[in-house]
C-alpha cells in the first residue's frame, strides 16, 4: 500500500538548525486519520513539549473530517507522540540545554497506513544565519544552472 500523503513544514528548516531527527508515531482518533489521508493537516508553528515524561505536539492543525458528526475531533488539540523510552529520555536530557527545541518536519503515512511524524531537535537561527543560508542556496542554484547550460 503506497500512500503519497505528505505534509511538510518548510519553515522549520529556514528558522532552525537541525541537530538530530527522529520518527515518531502519533496517537490519533478516527476522524483525525481520515483528515490526514485527505491531506488536510498543517504543521506550521507546531512544536513538541514534555509533560509528565511524555512528549506531545502542540499547534499541529488537523482539519475536521468532512463527513464527521458530533463526535468530530478538535482541530488544534495536543497529540501524544509515540517514541521509545530511551529516545524520550535522550530528548528530555538534551532539551535542558539552553536554546534547543523540538520542531516538526513532516508527516506521512507508513506502508501500514499509520501516521508518522518526523521531528528534530533544533537550535534557533539568528537573522544573519538565515541570510547566509539563503545566499549559499542561491549560489548553489546559480552554479548548477551554469553547469546545465554547458
C-alpha positions, -999 to +999 in steps of 0.1 A: +000+000+000+018+031-013+003+063+000+016+097-011+001+118+018+030+141+028+027+172+048+058+193+052+069+221+075+092+241+052+095+269+076+113+247+102+145+242+080+146+280+074+141+290+111+161+263+128+194+245+126+185+208+128+207+187+151+191+153+153+160+138+137+135+112+150+105+094+136+075+092+160+041+077+158+010+097+166-018+088+189-049+099+169-087+094+169-106+080+139-117+113+123-081+127+125-065+099+104-093+103+078-085+140+075-048+133+072-055+108+044-072+136+026-041+158+032-059+183+054-032+190+080-008+218+087+025+217+106+034+254+105+041+268+140+039+234+157+064+222+182+068+195+208+069+197+246+073+173+275+045+168+301+048+142+328+076+123+310+056+121+277+061+140+245+033+160+229+029+181+198+012+214+201-001+237+173-005+210+147-037+216+129-057+187+115-089+199+099-122+184+110-134+155+089-160+165+063-183+135+070-178+136+107-207+140+131-209+155+166-180+133+177-156+151+153-122+160+168-108+194+180-085+206+152-058+221+174-057+196+203-024+184+217-015+150+204+008+124+221+039+113+202+049+076+204+086+071+209+107+046+229+116+053+265+152+056+255+145+082+229+123+102+252+150+102+279+176+113+254+154+141+241+144+154+275+181+154+286+191+174+256+162+198+259+176+211+292+204+227+271+196+263+265+182+274+231+171+239+220+136+229+210+118+201+192+102+210+159+080+191+135+094+185+100+070+163+080+040+140+084+034+110+063+016+076+062+037+045+067+034+014+045+010+000+071-012+031+070-001+046+103+006+083+106+042+091+113+058+124+122+094+134+117+106+156+144+140+172+150+160+186+179+168+221+167+185+253+176+170+286+165+189+305+138+197+342+141+186+366+113+221+368+098+224+330+098+191+328+078+205+353+053+238+333+049+218+302+043+198+319+016+230+332-001+245+298-001+214+283-016+213+310-043+250+305-052+245+267-054+215+272-076+235+295-099+264+271-102+240+242-110+223+264-136+256+273-152+266+236-154+233+227-170+239+252-199+274+239-207 
